[in-house]
Amino acid sequence: MSRKKSRGANFNQQQPRLSDGVAEKFLRLLMVTVFVAAIFGADFIYKQIDTPLSRIMVGGKFNHLQEQELAELVNIEIDGGFLSMNLNQLRQELQSHPWIHQVSVRREWPSTLKVEVIEEVPIARWGKQGFLNRLGDQLSLPDNSNLQSLPVLEADFGSSQDMIAQYLLLAELLAPTDLKLTELQRDAVGAWQVETASGVKIVLGRDQIIEKIRRLVMVWRSGLDVQLNNIATIDLRYPNGLAVSWRDQDLAASGFGHEPNTDSSAA
C-alpha cells in the first residue's frame, strides 16, 4: 500500500534579508538629506537674489505731482529687497495718494524697481468743495487753488456720474458754437440749466436734451451767433423752437428769437 505524501507549509520560501532593511533606511536618509539640502540651497539662492534695490524709476506725465516727491514716497514705502518687497502693498499705498489715479509697479533684474503712475485729472468742480474726474469719481484734492476755473456741476437730483456724463455730452454738442460751459445745474425735478463763459444762460428742461442742443446749433449758425453779446437767456423748453431773452430792451421789443405759435410749457 502506497503512502500518501503529507502536505504542509513550504519551509523552502525565502526569508527577508537584513540587507533589504539597510537599503531602505539608507534610501530614506538620502531623501531627507536631499530635501534639507534643497531647502538650504533655495534659501541661499533667494538671499543672493534678494539684494537691496539700487535704482527706482518713476514714469508718467505729471501736472500736479512732482517726480522727485513721488520717488521719495516710493522709497519710504519700500519694505524689502528685490524679491521680498511686497508689490501689492506698495501699489495700494501709492494708490491712496489723492493725486494718483492708477499705479503699475514691477521689478527689473537685477535691482531696479519701475513705477508707472497715471495722475488724477480733475475736469470739473463738484459743488463748492469737491472735484470730479472723467469717470465721475469724487476727488478730495489738496492744493487746489489753481483748479477754481474748472466748470461747476451742481445737482439736487442724480449722481456725480450722471452729471459728468451730461457735462461731457453738452460740452461736445456746444463745440460748434462760441458758448463754453462754465456751470451745469440739475434741480430737484431733473431739469437742466447751463451757464456759459459769455454770460448766456441756457434753459434745457428735463427731456430731449440732445435734440434741443442740435436745434440751438442750427439757429446759432443761421445768424444768432452775431448777437452773442446781447443774449441773456436761451430757453429751449419748446417742442419745435426756442426763445431768446435779450440784454438790450430794444431787441427784446422786436421779438427776435421767439418762434410764433409754439407751446410755452416746460419740457
DOLUM-322754 format. One record per residue: residue in three letters; x, y, z of N, C-alpha, C in turn. Coordinates in steps of 0.05 Angstrom, whole numbers, plus 32768, in hexadecimal, padded with zeros to 4 digits. Layout:
   aa    nx    ny    nz   cax   cay   caz    cx    cy    cz
  ALA     X     Y     Z     X     Y     Z     X     Y     Z
...
END
This chain:
   aa    nx    ny    nz   cax   cay   caz    cx    cy    cz
  MET  8011  7FE8  8000  8000  8000  8000  8012  8019  8000
  SER  800C  802A  7FEC  801C  8042  7FEA  8014  8057  7FFF
  ARG  8029  8064  8008  8024  8079  801C  801E  8094  800F
  LYS  800A  80A2  801B  8004  80BD  8011  8019  80D0  801B
  LYS  8021  80E1  8009  8034  80F6  8010  8026  810B  8021
  SER  8032  8112  8036  8026  8127  8047  802A  8142  803C
  ARG  8016  8153  803F  8017  816E  8035  8018  8182  804C
  GLY  8026  8196  804A  8029  81A9  8060  8037  81C2  8056
  ALA  8040  81D3  8068  804E  81EC  8061  8067  81E6  8052
  ASN  806D  81F8  8040  8086  81F6  8030  809C  8205  803F
  PHE  80AE  81F6  804A  80C3  8202  805A  80DB  820B  8049
  ASN  80D7  8209  802E  80EC  8211  801C  80E9  822F  8013
  GLN  80D2  823E  801C  80CF  825A  8014  80E6  826B  801E
  GLN  80ED  8280  800E  8103  8290  8015  80FC  82A3  802D
  GLN  810D  82A7  803F  810A  82B8  8056  8115  82D4  804F
  PRO  8108  82EA  805A  8113  8305  8054  8130  8307  805D
  ARG  813F  8315  804D  815B  8318  8053  8160  8332  8062
  LEU  8174  8332  8072  817C  8349  8082  8184  8360  8071
  SER  8190  835A  805A  819A  836F  8048  8183  8380  803C
  ASP  816B  8373  8039  8154  8382  802E  814C  8398  8041
  GLY  814B  8394  805B  8144  83A8  806F  8158  83BF  8070
  VAL  8171  83B8  806E  8186  83CC  806E  8184  83DE  8055
  ALA  817E  83D2  803E  817C  83E2  8026  8164  83F5  8027
  GLU  814E  83EB  8033  8137  83FC  8036  813C  8414  8048
  LYS  814A  840F  805F  8150  8425  8071  8163  8439  8064
  PHE  8176  842F  8055  8189  8440  8048  817B  8452  8033
  LEU  8168  8446  8025  8159  8455  8011  8149  846C  801E
  ARG  813C  8466  8034  812D  847A  8043  8140  8491  804D
  LEU  8156  8489  8057  8169  849D  8061  8173  84AE  804A
  LEU  8178  84A2  8033  8181  84B1  801C  816C  84C5  8013
  MET  8153  84BD  8013  813D  84CF  800B  813B  84E7  801E
  VAL  813D  84E1  8038  813B  84F7  804B  8153  850A  8048
  THR  816A  84FF  8043  8182  850F  803F  817F  8521  8026
  VAL  8175  8516  8010  8171  8525  7FF8  815C  853B  7FFC
  PHE  8147  8535  800B  8131  8548  8010  813C  8560  8021
  VAL  814B  8559  8036  8157  856E  8047  816A  857F  8037
  ALA  817A  8572  8027  818E  8581  8016  8180  8593  8002
  ALA  8169  858A  7FF8  815A  859A  7FE5  814F  85B3  7FF2
  ILE  8145  85AF  800B  813A  85C6  801A  8150  85DB  8020
  PHE  8166  85D1  802A  817C  85E4  8030  8188  85F0  8017
  GLY  8188  85E1  8002  8192  85EB  7FE8  8180  8601  7FDD
  ALA  8166  85FB  7FDE  8153  860F  7FD4  8154  8629  7FE5
  ASP  8157  8625  7FFF  8159  863C  8011  8172  864C  800B
  PHE  8188  863E  8005  81A1  864C  7FFF  819E  865C  7FE5
  ILE  8192  864F  7FD0  818E  865C  7FB6  817C  8674  7FB9
  TYR  8166  8670  7FC9  8153  8686  7FCD  8160  869F  7FD9
  LYS  8171  8699  7FED  817F  86AF  7FFB  8193  86BD  7FE8
  GLN  819E  86AD  7FD6  81B1  86B9  7FC3  81A3  86CB  7FAF
  ILE  818A  86C3  7FA7  817B  86D2  7F94  816D  86EA  7FA0
  ASP  8164  86E7  7FBA  8155  86FC  7FC7  8167  8712  7FD1
  THR  8174  871F  7FBE  8187  8735  7FC4  8177  874F  7FC9
  PRO  8183  8762  7FD7  8176  877C  7FDA  8172  8789  7FBF
  LEU  815C  8798  7FBC  8156  87A6  7FA4  816A  87BE  7FA1
  SER  8176  87BF  7F8A  818A  87D4  7F86  8180  87EA  7F73
  ARG  8168  87E6  7F67  815E  87FA  7F54  8140  87FA  7F54
  ILE  8134  8812  7F56  8117  8815  7F55  8111  8827  7F3E
  MET  8101  881D  7F2B  80F9  882C  7F13  80DB  8833  7F15
  VAL  80D5  884C  7F13  80B9  8855  7F14  80B2  8862  7EF9
  GLY  809C  8859  7EED  8094  8864  7ED3  8077  886D  7ED4
  GLY  8070  887F  7EC1  8055  888A  7EBF  8056  88A7  7EB7
  LYS  803F  88B1  7EAF  803C  88CD  7EA8  802F  88DB  7EC0
  PHE  803E  88EF  7ECB  8035  88FB  7EE4  8030  8919  7EE0
  ASN  8019  8922  7EEA  8013  893E  7EEB  8012  8949  7F08
  HIS  800B  8937  7F1A  8009  893F  7F36  801D  892F  7F48
  LEU  8023  8917  7F40  8037  8908  7F4F  8053  8910  7F47
  GLN  8066  890E  7F59  8082  8912  7F53  8090  88F7  7F53
  GLU  809F  88F2  7F3E  80AC  88D8  7F3A  80BE  88D2  7F52
  GLN  80CE  88E5  7F5C  80E0  88E0  7F72  80D0  88DA  7F8B
  GLU  80BA  88E9  7F8F  80A9  88E4  7FA7  809D  88C8  7FA6
  LEU  8095  88BF  7F8E  808A  88A4  7F8B  809F  888F  7F90
  ALA  80B8  8893  7F86  80CD  8880  7F8B  80D4  887E  7FA9
  GLU  80D3  8894  7FB7  80D8  8893  7FD4  80C1  8884  7FE2
  LEU  80A9  8887  7FD9  8092  8879  7FE5  8095  885B  7FE0
  VAL  809E  8853  7FC8  80A2  8837  7FC2  80B8  882C  7FD4
  ASN  80CE  883B  7FD8  80E5  8832  7FE8  80DC  882E  8005
  ILE  80CB  883F  800F  80C1  883C  802B  80B1  8822  802E
  GLU  80A2  881B  801A  8090  8804  801C  809E  87E9  8016
  ILE  80B7  87E9  800D  80C5  87D0  8007  80CB  87C2  8021
  ASP  80C3  87A9  8023  80C7  8799  803B  80D6  8780  8037
  GLY  80E6  877D  8022  80F5  8765  801D  8108  8768  8006
  GLY  8114  8751  7FFE  8127  8751  7FE8  8119  874C  7FCD
  PHE  8129  8744  7FB9  811F  8741  7F9E  8108  872D  7F9D
  LEU  810A  8716  7FAD  80F5  8702  7FAC  80E1  8705  7FC4
  SER  80EB  870C  7FDB  80DA  870C  7FF3  80C8  8724  7FF4
  MET  80CC  8739  7FE4  80BB  8750  7FE5  809E  8749  7FDD
  ASN  808B  8753  7FEB  806F  874E  7FE7  8064  8762  7FD2
  LEU  8062  8759  7FB9  8059  876C  7FA4  803C  8774  7FA7
  ASN  802B  8762  7FB0  800F  8769  7FB4  800B  877E  7FC9
  GLN  801A  877B  7FDF  8018  878F  7FF4  8022  87AA  7FEB
  LEU  8038  87AA  7FDC  8042  87C3  7FD2  802F  87D0  7FBF
  ARG  8022  87C0  7FAE  800F  87CB  7F9A  7FF7  87D7  7FA9
  GLN  7FED  87CA  7FBE  7FD6  87D4  7FCD  7FDD  87EE  7FDB
  GLU  7FF5  87F0  7FE6  7FFD  8808  7FF4  7FFF  8820  7FE1
  LEU  800A  881B  7FC9  800C  8830  7FB6  7FF1  8838  7FAB
  GLN  7FDF  8824  7FA8  7FC5  8829  7F9D  7FB4  883B  7FAF
  SER  7FBB  883B  7FC9  7FAB  884A  7FDC  7FB2  8868  7FDB
  HIS  7FC7  886F  7FCC  7FCF  888B  7FC9  7FB9  889A  7FB9
  PRO  7FB0  88B1  7FC2  7F99  88BE  7FB5  7F9E  88C6  7F98
  TRP  7FB7  88CA  7F90  7FBD  88D2  7F75  7FC4  88BB  7F63
  ILE  7FC3  88A2  7F6D  7FC9  888B  7F5D  7FB0  887B  7F56
  HIS  7FAC  8877  7F3C  7F94  8869  7F32  7F9A  884B  7F2F
  GLN  7FB1  8844  7F24  7FB7  8828  7F20  7FD6  8824  7F21
  VAL  7FDE  880C  7F2B  7FFB  8807  7F2F  8001  87EB  7F24
  SER  8018  87E9  7F16  8023  87CF  7F0E  803F  87CD  7F19
  VAL  8044  87B7  7F28  805E  87B2  7F34  806A  8798  7F2B
  ARG  8083  8797  7F23  8090  877E  7F1B  80AE  877F  7F21
  ARG  80B9  8766  7F24  80D6  8763  7F28  80E4  8761  7F0D
  GLU  80FD  8769  7F0D  810E  8765  7EF5  812A  875D  7EFF
  TRP  8132  8746  7EF6  814B  8739  7EFF  8163  874C  7EF7
  PRO  8177  874F  7F09  8179  873F  7F22  8170  874E  7F3C
  SER  816D  8769  7F3B  8166  8777  7F54  8157  8791  7F4E
  THR  8146  8790  7F3A  8137  87A9  7F33  8119  87A5  7F38
  LEU  810D  87BB  7F41  80F0  87BC  7F45  80E5  87D1  7F33
  LYS  80D1  87C9  7F22  80C5  87DC  7F0F  80A8  87E2  7F18
  VAL  80A2  87FB  7F1A  8087  8804  7F23  807C  8816  7F0D
  GLU  8065  880E  7F01  8057  881F  7EEE  803E  882A  7EFA
  VAL  803A  8844  7EF9  8024  8851  7F06  8013  8860  7EF2
  ILE  7FF8  885D  7EF4  7FE5  886D  7EE6  7FDA  8881  7EF9
  GLU  7FDF  889B  7EF4  7FD6  88B0  7F07  7FB8  88B4  7F05
  GLU  7FAC  88BB  7F1C  7F90  88C2  7F1C  7F8B  88DC  7F0D
  VAL  7F77  88DD  7EFD  7F71  88F4  7EED  7F55  88FF  7EF3
  PRO  7F52  8913  7F04  7F38  891E  7F0A  7F2F  892F  7EF2
  ILE  7F16  892B  7EE9  7F0C  893A  7ED2  7EF5  894C  7ED9
  ALA  7EEB  894A  7EF2  7ED5  895B  7EFB  7ED4  895D  7F19
  ARG  7EC9  8973  7F23  7EC5  8976  7F3F  7EAA  896A  7F46
  TRP  7EA9  895E  7F5E  7E90  8951  7F67  7E85  8962  7F7E
  GLY  7E72  8974  7F78  7E68  8986  7F8C  7E7E  899B  7F94
  LYS  7E7F  89A1  7FAD  7E91  89B6  7FB7  7EAD  89AB  7FBE
  GLN  7EAF  8992  7FC6  7EC8  8987  7FD1  7ED5  8972  7FC0
  GLY  7EC5  895E  7FB6  7ED1  8947  7FAA  7ED8  894A  7F8C
  PHE  7EE3  8934  7F81  7EEA  8934  7F65  7EE3  8918  7F5A
  LEU  7EE0  8917  7F3F  7ED9  88FE  7F32  7EED  88F9  7F1B
  ASN  7EF3  88DF  7F17  7F03  88D8  7F00  7EF0  88CF  7EE9
  ARG  7EFC  88C6  7ED4  7EEB  88BF  7EBC  7ED8  88A9  7EC1
  LEU  7EDD  8898  7ED5  7ECA  8882  7EDB  7EB4  888A  7EEF
  GLY  7EB6  88A3  7EF9  7EA3  88AC  7F0D  7EAA  88A5  7F29
  ASP  7EC3  889B  7F2D  7ECC  8895  7F48  7ED1  88AF  7F57
  GLN  7EC8  88B0  7F70  7ECC  88C8  7F80  7EE8  88C8  7F8B
  LEU  7EF6  88DF  7F89  7F12  88E2  7F91  7F14  88F6  7FA7
  SER  7F25  88F0  7FBA  7F2C  8904  7FCF  7F49  890B  7FCB
  LEU  7F4F  8922  7FC0  7F69  8929  7FB7  7F75  893F  7FC7
  PRO  7F8D  893B  7FD1  7F9B  8951  7FDF  7FA7  8965  7FCB
  ASP  7FAC  897C  7FD4  7FB9  8991  7FC4  7FAA  8994  7FA9
  ASN  7F90  899B  7FAB  7F7F  899D  7F93  7F79  89B9  7F8B
  SER  7F89  89CC  7F94  7F83  89E8  7F8E  7F84  89EE  7F70
  ASN  7F93  89DE  7F61  7F95  89E3  7F44  7F7F  89D4  7F34
  LEU  7F6C  89C9  7F43  7F56  89BA  7F36  7F3C  89C9  7F37
  GLN  7F3C  89E2  7F41  7F23  89F0  7F45  7F16  89F8  7F2A
  SER  7F25  89F8  7F14  7F19  89FF  7EFA  7F0A  89E8  7EED
  LEU  7F0B  89D0  7EF8  7EFD  89B9  7EED  7EDF  89BE  7EEE
  PRO  7ED0  89B3  7EDB  7EB3  89B6  7EDB  7EA7  89A9  7EF5
  VAL  7E91  89B5  7EFE  7E84  89AC  7F17  7E6B  899C  7F10
  LEU  7E69  8984  7F1C  7E52  8973  7F19  7E43  8972  7F34
  GLU  7E29  8976  7F33  7E19  8975  7F4B  7DFF  8966  7F45
  ALA  7DF8  8954  7F57  7DE0  8943  7F53  7DD0  893F  7F6C
  ASP  7DB6  8945  7F6A  7DA3  893D  7F7F  7D96  8922  7F78
  PHE  7D9C  8918  7F60  7D90  88FF  7F57  7DA5  88F0  7F46
  GLY  7DAA  88D7  7F4C  7DBD  88C7  7F3D  7DD8  88C5  7F4A
  SER  7DEA  88B5  7F3E  7E04  88AF  7F4A  7E1A  88C0  7F3C
  SER  7E32  88BF  7F47  7E48  88CD  7F3B  7E4F  88C0  7F20
  GLN  7E4B  88A6  7F1D  7E50  8899  7F03  7E3C  88A3  7EEE
  ASP  7E23  88A7  7EF6  7E0F  88B2  7EE3  7E18  88CE  7EDA
  MET  7E21  88DE  7EEE  7E28  88FA  7EE8  7E40  88FC  7ED6
  ILE  7E55  88EC  7EDB  7E6D  88EE  7ECA  7E67  88E4  7EAE
  ALA  7E56  88CF  7EAB  7E4F  88C5  7E91  7E3F  88DA  7E81
  GLN  7E2D  88E8  7E8E  7E1E  88FD  7E81  7E2F  8915  7E7A
  TYR  7E42  891C  7E8C  7E54  8932  7E86  7E65  892C  7E6D
  LEU  7E70  8914  7E6B  7E81  890D  7E54  7E71  890E  7E3B
  LEU  7E58  8904  7E3C  7E46  8904  7E25  7E40  8920  7E1C
  LEU  7E38  8932  7E2F  7E31  894D  7E28  7E49  895D  7E1D
  ALA  7E60  8959  7E2A  7E78  8966  7E20  7E7E  895F  7E03
  GLU  7E7A  8946  7DFC  7E7F  893D  7DE1  7E6A  8949  7DCE
  LEU  7E51  8948  7DD6  7E3C  8952  7DC5  7E3E  8971  7DC0
  LEU  7E47  897F  7DD4  7E4A  899C  7DD2  7E63  89A5  7DC4
  ALA  7E75  8992  7DBD  7E8E  8999  7DB1  7E8C  89AA  7D98
  PRO  7E77  89A6  7D87  7E75  89B7  7D6E  7E6E  89D4  7D74
  THR  7E66  89DA  7D8C  7E5F  89F5  7D94  7E76  8A02  7DA3
  ASP  7E72  8A1B  7DAB  7E86  8A29  7DBB  7E7E  8A28  7DD9
  LEU  7E6C  8A16  7DE0  7E62  8A14  7DFB  7E71  89FF  7E0B
  LYS  7E82  8A08  7E1C  7E92  89F6  7E2D  7E84  89F2  7E48
  LEU  7E7F  89D8  7E4E  7E70  89D2  7E66  7E82  89D7  7E7F
  THR  7E77  89E7  7E91  7E85  89ED  7EAB  7E77  89E2  7EC3
  GLU  7E5D  89DE  7EC0  7E4D  89D3  7ED7  7E36  89C3  7ECC
  LEU  7E32  89AB  7ED8  7E1C  899A  7ED1  7E0C  8993  7EEA
  GLN  7DF2  8999  7EE9  7DE1  8994  7F00  7DCA  8981  7EF9
  ARG  7DC3  8971  7F0D  7DAB  8960  7F0A  7D9A  8962  7F23
  ASP  7D82  896B  7F20  7D72  8970  7F38  7D64  8957  7F42
  ALA  7D53  895A  7F57  7D47  8943  7F64  7D34  8934  7F53
  VAL  7D2A  893F  7F3D  7D17  8931  7F2C  7D25  8927  7F13
  GLY  7D40  892B  7F11  7D50  891F  7EFB  7D53  8932  7EE3
  ALA  7D4C  894C  7EE7  7D4F  895F  7ED1  7D6C  896A  7ED0
  TRP  7D76  896D  7EB7  7D92  8976  7EB3  7D93  8993  7EAC
  GLN  7DA9  89A0  7EB5  7DAE  89BC  7EAE  7DCC  89C0  7EAC
  VAL  7DD5  89D0  7E98  7DF1  89D4  7E92  7DF8  89F1  7E94
  GLU  7E0F  89F7  7EA0  7E1B  8A12  7EA0  7E34  8A11  7E8E
  THR  7E38  8A25  7E7E  7E4F  8A25  7E6C  7E62  8A3C  7E73
  ALA  7E7A  8A3A  7E68  7E8F  8A4E  7E6D  7E88  8A69  7E64
  SER  7E78  8A6B  7E4F  7E70  8A85  7E44  7E58  8A91  7E53
  GLY  7E4E  8A83  7E68  7E38  8A8D  7E78  7E1D  8A85  7E6E
  VAL  7E1B  8A75  7E59  7E02  8A6C  7E4E  7DF8  8A54  7E5F
  LYS  7DDF  8A55  7E67  7DD3  8A3F  7E76  7DC2  8A2F  7E62
  ILE  7DC5  8A14  7E64  7DB5  8A02  7E52  7DA3  89F1  7E64
  VAL  7D89  89F3  7E5F  7D76  89E3  7E6F  7D6D  89CC  7E5D
  LEU  7D71  89B3  7E67  7D6C  899B  7E57  7D54  898B  7E5F
  GLY  7D4B  898D  7E77  7D35  897C  7E80  7D3F  8960  7E87
  ARG  7D2C  894D  7E85  7D33  8932  7E8E  7D39  891E  7E78
  ASP  7D2B  8921  7E61  7D2C  890C  7E4D  7D38  8916  7E32
  GLN  7D3F  8902  7E21  7D48  8907  7E06  7D5F  891C  7E05
  ILE  7D72  8918  7E16  7D88  892B  7E18  7D99  892D  7DFF
  ILE  7D9F  8916  7DF3  7DAF  8916  7DDA  7DA1  8924  7DC4
  GLU  7D87  891F  7DC0  7D78  892C  7DAA  7D77  894A  7DAE
  LYS  7D75  8952  7DC7  7D73  896F  7DCD  7D8D  897D  7DC7
  ILE  7DA4  8971  7DCE  7DBE  897D  7DC9  7DC3  897E  7DAB
  ARG  7DBB  8969  7D9D  7DBF  896A  7D80  7DAE  8980  7D73
  ARG  7D96  8985  7D7D  7D85  899A  7D73  7D93  89B5  7D78
  LEU  7D9F  89B8  7D90  7DAD  89D1  7D97  7DC5  89D5  7D84
  VAL  7DD4  89C0  7D7E  7DEB  89C3  7D6C  7DE2  89CC  7D50
  MET  7DCB  89C1  7D46  7DC1  89C8  7D2C  7DB9  89E6  7D2B
  VAL  7DAB  89EF  7D40  7DA3  8A0B  7D41  7DBB  8A1D  7D44
  TRP  7DCE  8A13  7D54  7DE7  8A23  7D59  7DF6  8A28  7D3F
  ARG  7DF8  8A14  7D2F  7E06  8A17  7D15  7DF6  8A27  7D01
  SER  7DDC  8A2A  7D06  7DCB  8A39  7CF4  7DCB  8A57  7CF9
  GLY  7DDB  8A60  7D0D  7DDD  8A7D  7D12  7DDB  8A85  7D2F
  LEU  7DD4  8A73  7D40  7DD1  8A7A  7D5D  7DED  8A80  7D69
  ASP  7E02  8A75  7D5D  7E1D  8A78  7D69  7E26  8A95  7D69
  VAL  7E1C  8AA5  7D56  7E25  8AC1  7D54  7E19  8AD1  7D6B
  GLN  7E05  8AC7  7D78  7DF8  8AD5  7D8F  7E03  8ACA  7DAA
  LEU  7E19  8ABD  7DAA  7E23  8AB0  7DC2  7E24  8AC3  7DDA
  ASN  7E2F  8ADB  7DD6  7E33  8AEE  7DEC  7E19  8AFA  7DF6
  ASN  7E03  8AF6  7DE7  7DE9  8B01  7DEF  7DD6  8AEC  7DFB
  ILE  7DDE  8AD3  7DFB  7DCC  8ABD  7E05  7DCF  8ABA  7E23
  ALA  7DB9  8AB9  7E31  7DB9  8AB3  7E4D  7DB2  8A96  7E53
  THR  7D9C  8A8D  7E46  7D93  8A71  7E4B  7D89  8A65  7E31
  ILE  7D8F  8A4B  7E2D  7D83  8A3C  7E17  7D72  8A26  7E24
  ASP  7D58  8A26  7E1F  7D46  8A13  7E2B  7D3F  89FE  7E16
  LEU  7D47  89E5  7E1B  7D42  89CF  7E07  7D2B  89BD  7E10
  ARG  7D1B  89C6  7E23  7D05  89B4  7E2D  7CEC  89B5  7E1B
  TYR  7CF1  89B4  7E01  7CDB  89B4  7DEE  7CDF  899C  7DDB
  PRO  7CC8  8990  7DD2  7CCB  8978  7DC1  7CD7  897D  7DA6
  ASN  7CD3  8996  7D9B  7CDD  899B  7D7F  7CED  89B5  7D7C
  GLY  7CF3  89C3  7D92  7D00  89DD  7D8F  7D10  89E4  7DA8
  LEU  7D16  89FE  7DAA  7D24  8A08  7DC1  7D1C  8A25  7DC5
  ALA  7D22  8A2F  7DDD  7D1D  8A4B  7DE3  7D37  8A58  7DED
  VAL  7D3B  8A71  7DE5  7D53  8A80  7DED  7D4B  8A97  7DFE
  SER  7D58  8A9A  7E15  7D54  8AB2  7E26  7D6D  8AC4  7E22
  TRP  7D68  8ADD  7E1B  7D7D  8AF0  7E14  7D86  8B01  7E2B
  ARG  7D9F  8B09  7E2A  7DA8  8B1D  7E3D  7DA0  8B39  7E35
  ASP  7D9F  8B3D  7E1B  7D96  8B57  7E0F  7D78  8B57  7E0D
  GLN  7D6B  8B6A  7E1A  7D4E  8B6B  7E1A  7D42  8B70  7DFE
  ASP  7D51  8B7E  7DED  7D47  8B83  7DD1  7D45  8B69  7DC2
  LEU  7D59  8B57  7DC6  7D58  8B3D  7DB9  7D41  8B2C  7DC4
  ALA  7D3D  8B2F  7DDE  7D28  8B20  7DEB  7D0C  8B28  7DE0
  ALA  7D09  8B42  7DDB  7CEF  8B4B  7DD0  7CEA  8B41  7DB4
  SER  7D00  8B3B  7DA5  7CFD  8B32  7D89  7CF2  8B16  7D87
  GLY  7CF5  8B06  7D9D  7CEB  8AEA  7D9D  7CFE  8AD7  7D8F
  PHE  7D16  8AE0  7D88  7D29  8ACE  7D7A  7D2F  8AB5  7D8B
  GLY  7D2E  8A9E  7D7E  7D36  8A86  7D8B  7D20  8A76  7D98
  HIS  7D07  8A80  7D97  7CF1  8A70  7DA3  7CE0  8A66  7D8C
  GLU  7CDE  8A4C  7D89  7CCE  8A41  7D73  7CB0  8A44  7D7A
  PRO  7CA1  8A4D  7D67  7C84  8A51  7D6C  7C76  8A36  7D6D
  ASN  7C5F  8A36  7D7A  7C4E  8A1E  7D7B  7C5C  8A05  7D86
  THR  7C6C  8A09  7D9B  7C79  89F3  7DA8  7C6E  89F0  7DC4
  ASP  7C6E  89D7  7DCD  7C64  89D1  7DE8  7C79  89DA  7DFC
  SER  7C72  89EC  7E0E  7C85  89F8  7E21  7C89  89E7  7E3B
  SER  7C7C  89D0  7E3C  7C7E  89BF  7E54  7C99  89B3  7E55
  ALA  7CA5  89B0  7E6E  7CBF  89A5  7E71  7CC0  8988  7E69
  ALA  7CD6  897F  7E5D  7CD9  8964  7E54  7CEE  8956  7E63
END
